[in-house]
């Protein structure tokens, strides 16, 4: 799982197996070890058409919520932009890492 912060955009990138785990279990989490402590990322799926992002500075946790159907569709046919939502200062998104998509496609291609 990769988390990228840019002005107006928070991007979360996962590999194919992580997206499959998210679809199968409805949740995915990762801890990022920083010099000042642990930063936790939690992604959850819900059966509603809603996306949300919240940061809890008290325990250094950022949480994302996405619609289950959107995650299933993204896993079936990955897009560059992924799925996302809006927050006060911009947008947030969840997408499958395109490097992983290309790597899997190369692995499945017939050998010459």
Beta strands, then each sheet from edge to edge (+ up, - down):
strand 1: 2-6
strand 2: 9-14
strand 3: 27-34
strand 4: 37-46
strand 5: 52-56
strand 6: 61-67
strand 7: 83-87
strand 8: 90-96
sheet 1: 1+ 2- 8- 7+
sheet 2: 3+ 4- 6- 5+
end
